[in-house]
């Protein structure tokens, strides 16, 4: 089982967490002012790299907080976590 180190609670088993997608995606400043192509890019297009990747996670069955993690998608090893 993968242990994920929550920045607030410490290492916990993976079944306490929920994956929140790629970290660092900025929402459009004025969502009503962008066209469908820009909105679709924001909602659906992600880099999905093979290797080290910045992700957002939520400690769903713990403190309930969101945090960022750096995870290798090949080995599933987490290099580190940080508060958002």
C-alpha positions as protocol buffer text, in pm:
chain_id: "A"
residue {
  index: 1
  type: UNK
  ca { x: 0 y: 0 z: 0 }
}
residue {
  index: 2
  type: UNK
  ca { x: 119 y: 348 z: -86 }
}
residue {
  index: 3
  type: UNK
  ca { x: 175 y: 583 z: 208 }
}
residue {
  index: 4
  type: UNK
  ca { x: 105 y: 946 z: 125 }
}
residue {
  index: 5
  type: UNK
  ca { x: 256 y: 1207 z: 360 }
}
residue {
  index: 6
  type: UNK
  ca { x: -14 y: 1463 z: 437 }
}
residue {
  index: 7
  type: UNK
  ca { x: 153 y: 1797 z: 529 }
}
residue {
  index: 8
  type: UNK
  ca { x: -79 y: 1827 z: 832 }
}
residue {
  index: 9
  type: UNK
  ca { x: -137 y: 1464 z: 946 }
}
residue {
  index: 10
  type: UNK
  ca { x: 180 y: 1284 z: 840 }
}
residue {
  index: 11
  type: UNK
  ca { x: 202 y: 957 z: 642 }
}
residue {
  index: 12
  type: UNK
  ca { x: -134 y: 786 z: 588 }
}
residue {
  index: 13
  type: UNK
  ca { x: -254 y: 499 z: 364 }
}
residue {
  index: 14
  type: UNK
  ca { x: -358 y: 590 z: 11 }
}
residue {
  index: 15
  type: UNK
  ca { x: -723 y: 492 z: 63 }
}
residue {
  index: 16
  type: UNK
  ca { x: -767 y: 804 z: 282 }
}
residue {
  index: 17
  type: UNK
  ca { x: -692 y: 1034 z: -12 }
}
residue {
  index: 18
  type: UNK
  ca { x: -862 y: 1153 z: -329 }
}
residue {
  index: 19
  type: UNK
  ca { x: -665 y: 1253 z: -639 }
}
residue {
  index: 20
  type: UNK
  ca { x: -746 y: 1609 z: -745 }
}
residue {
  index: 21
  type: UNK
  ca { x: -570 y: 1633 z: -1080 }
}
residue {
  index: 22
  type: UNK
  ca { x: -273 y: 1823 z: -1210 }
}
residue {
  index: 23
  type: UNK
  ca { x: -150 y: 2104 z: -983 }
}
residue {
  index: 24
  type: UNK
  ca { x: -92 y: 2456 z: -1105 }
}
residue {
  index: 25
  type: UNK
  ca { x: -383 y: 2483 z: -1350 }
}
residue {
  index: 26
  type: UNK
  ca { x: -505 y: 2844 z: -1340 }
}
residue {
  index: 27
  type: UNK
  ca { x: -876 y: 2912 z: -1383 }
}
residue {
  index: 28
  type: UNK
  ca { x: -955 y: 3187 z: -1637 }
}
residue {
  index: 29
  type: UNK
  ca { x: -985 y: 3524 z: -1463 }
}
residue {
  index: 30
  type: UNK
  ca { x: -1316 y: 3602 z: -1638 }
}
residue {
  index: 31
  type: UNK
  ca { x: -1481 y: 3267 z: -1726 }
}
residue {
  index: 32
  type: UNK
  ca { x: -1776 y: 3437 z: -1898 }
}
residue {
  index: 33
  type: UNK
  ca { x: -1537 y: 3630 z: -2123 }
}
residue {
  index: 34
  type: UNK
  ca { x: -1359 y: 3330 z: -2279 }
}
residue {
  index: 35
  type: UNK
  ca { x: -1473 y: 3128 z: -2578 }
}
residue {
  index: 36
  type: UNK
  ca { x: -1558 y: 2757 z: -2579 }
}
residue {
  index: 37
  type: UNK
  ca { x: -1212 y: 2652 z: -2698 }
}
residue {
  index: 38
  type: UNK
  ca { x: -1037 y: 2827 z: -2407 }
}
residue {
  index: 39
  type: UNK
  ca { x: -1291 y: 2689 z: -2158 }
}
residue {
  index: 40
  type: UNK
  ca { x: -1250 y: 2334 z: -2296 }
}
residue {
  index: 41
  type: UNK
  ca { x: -870 y: 2370 z: -2271 }
}
residue {
  index: 42
  type: UNK
  ca { x: -902 y: 2465 z: -1904 }
}
residue {
  index: 43
  type: UNK
  ca { x: -1147 y: 2185 z: -1821 }
}
residue {
  index: 44
  type: UNK
  ca { x: -1010 y: 1889 z: -2013 }
}
residue {
  index: 45
  type: UNK
  ca { x: -656 y: 1929 z: -2142 }
}
residue {
  index: 46
  type: UNK
  ca { x: -384 y: 1802 z: -1909 }
}
residue {
  index: 47
  type: UNK
  ca { x: -21 y: 1718 z: -1974 }
}
residue {
  index: 48
  type: UNK
  ca { x: -38 y: 1356 z: -1841 }
}
residue {
  index: 49
  type: UNK
  ca { x: 341 y: 1307 z: -1840 }
}
residue {
  index: 50
  type: UNK
  ca { x: 534 y: 989 z: -1791 }
}
residue {
  index: 51
  type: UNK
  ca { x: 762 y: 1055 z: -1494 }
}
residue {
  index: 52
  type: UNK
  ca { x: 766 y: 1329 z: -1232 }
}
residue {
  index: 53
  type: UNK
  ca { x: 442 y: 1522 z: -1211 }
}
residue {
  index: 54
  type: UNK
  ca { x: 294 y: 1792 z: -982 }
}
residue {
  index: 55
  type: UNK
  ca { x: -48 y: 1689 z: -852 }
}
residue {
  index: 56
  type: UNK
  ca { x: -320 y: 1807 z: -618 }
}
residue {
  index: 57
  type: UNK
  ca { x: -454 y: 1567 z: -355 }
}
residue {
  index: 58
  type: UNK
  ca { x: -719 y: 1588 z: -81 }
}
residue {
  index: 59
  type: UNK
  ca { x: -695 y: 1406 z: 250 }
}
residue {
  index: 60
  type: UNK
  ca { x: -1062 y: 1311 z: 221 }
}
residue {
  index: 61
  type: UNK
  ca { x: -1089 y: 1076 z: 520 }
}
residue {
  index: 62
  type: UNK
  ca { x: -850 y: 1272 z: 741 }
}
residue {
  index: 63
  type: UNK
  ca { x: -814 y: 1646 z: 784 }
}
residue {
  index: 64
  type: UNK
  ca { x: -1006 y: 1716 z: 460 }
}
residue {
  index: 65
  type: UNK
  ca { x: -744 y: 1960 z: 331 }
}
residue {
  index: 66
  type: UNK
  ca { x: -599 y: 1991 z: -18 }
}
residue {
  index: 67
  type: UNK
  ca { x: -223 y: 1976 z: -72 }
}
residue {
  index: 68
  type: UNK
  ca { x: 28 y: 1946 z: -356 }
}
residue {
  index: 69
  type: UNK
  ca { x: 243 y: 1642 z: -420 }
}
residue {
  index: 70
  type: UNK
  ca { x: 528 y: 1560 z: -654 }
}
residue {
  index: 71
  type: UNK
  ca { x: 480 y: 1203 z: -775 }
}
residue {
  index: 72
  type: UNK
  ca { x: 658 y: 985 z: -1030 }
}
residue {
  index: 73
  type: UNK
  ca { x: 384 y: 834 z: -1246 }
}
residue {
  index: 74
  type: UNK
  ca { x: 607 y: 542 z: -1349 }
}
residue {
  index: 75
  type: UNK
  ca { x: 713 y: 421 z: -1003 }
}
residue {
  index: 76
  type: UNK
  ca { x: 424 y: 578 z: -805 }
}
residue {
  index: 77
  type: UNK
  ca { x: 679 y: 715 z: -556 }
}
residue {
  index: 78
  type: UNK
  ca { x: 599 y: 1048 z: -393 }
}
residue {
  index: 79
  type: UNK
  ca { x: 903 y: 1276 z: -378 }
}
residue {
  index: 80
  type: UNK
  ca { x: 737 y: 1527 z: -148 }
}
residue {
  index: 81
  type: UNK
  ca { x: 423 y: 1709 z: -46 }
}
residue {
  index: 82
  type: UNK
  ca { x: 351 y: 2071 z: 42 }
}
residue {
  index: 83
  type: UNK
  ca { x: 70 y: 2296 z: 153 }
}
residue {
  index: 84
  type: UNK
  ca { x: -103 y: 2472 z: -138 }
}
